[in-house]
Amino acid sequence: FNIPVDDDRTFALLSSGETTGVFQLEGAGMRRYIKELKPTTFSDIAAVVALYRPGPMEHIPTFIKAKHGLEPIRYPHPALANILEETYGVIVYQDQVLFIVQAFAGYSLGQADIFRKAMGKKIPEVMKKERRRFIDGAKKNEFSTEVATQVFDLIEPFAGYAFNKAHSVSYALIAYQTAYLKANYPAEYITAFLTIHAGQPEKAASAVAECRRLGITVLPPDINHSQVTFSIEKDGDAPAIRFGLAAIKNVGPGAVEPIVAERNKGG
C-alpha cells in the first residue's frame, strides 16, 4: 500500500490542527504548532517533530515565521547556509550540528560525533575544553573568535538534545501515514484507533468526540450486531462505527468471542 507523500487532504488536515489520533501530533501544544506551521512538505513534518522537545522547542516560532516569510531566514554565518537551508536557518537535527562542526572548525565527522556526545554530558570542564578546541579550529579556518563563539553558543544547546534526522523522519513518516488514513478513510481509521485503545477510556472518549465533530455516527453495543471489537456498519449511505462488545467495561474479549462465534454460525 503506497501512500503518496503529497496528498492534499492530508496536508489540509494537518494545517487545520485537527490531529486527534494522529501519531506524535495529537497533543494540545503540537496541534497549535502544526496549525501555525501549515506544513506543505514531508520535511516540514519531520522538522516540527524534531523541534517539539525541551530546548529546541523555543525555536519553533522562528522556524514557522521563516517558512511563511514573516521574518527573513537568518544564517549564523553564510558558510552554514547549505547546511541550514532546508530548515529555514534553524538548527533542527543532530546531523546539522555535526556538519557545522565539520565545516566551521575542521573536525572530521567522527570527531564531530565525539564532540556531540561530550557536549551532551554537560560537564563544565569538558564543555570549556570543547569550546576552546572549536574556536581554535574555526580560527584556523579563518573565522574570527567572535563569530566562532557565536556559532558555538548556538549549537551548544542542540548538541545534547536534538534528534538525529533519521529518527525524526521515521517518526514523521508514521505521523504522515496516520494523518493520511484519517484524512482519506476517517471512519475506518477511527474504528481501528478505538479498537487499539479500547482499554484506555480517555483515548476512547476523545475518539468518540472526534467522530461527533466529523459527523460519524457511533452506534451502541448490540448483542445482535456488534462484533468483538469496534466495526464499520452502514448508517444510511454513510459509514458508522459500531461499539465492540469486548469494549464494554468489565467484559473483555474472552466473554464475548464465543457469543459472536455462535451468532455468526447460527444466526
ABEGO torsion letter per residue (X at the ends): XBBBAABAAAAAAAAAGBABGBBGAABAAAAAAAAAAGBABAAAAAAAAAABBBGAAAAAAAAAAAAAGABBBBBABAAAAAAAAAAGGBBABAAAAAAAAAAAAGBBAAAAAAAAAAAAAGBAAAAAAAAAAAAAAAAAAGBBAAAAAAAAAAAAAAAAABBBAAAAAAAAAAAAAAAAAAAABAAAAAAAAAAAAAABAAAAAAAAAAAAAAGBBBBBBBAAABBABBBBBBBEABBBBBBBAAABBGAEAAAAAAAAAAAAAAX
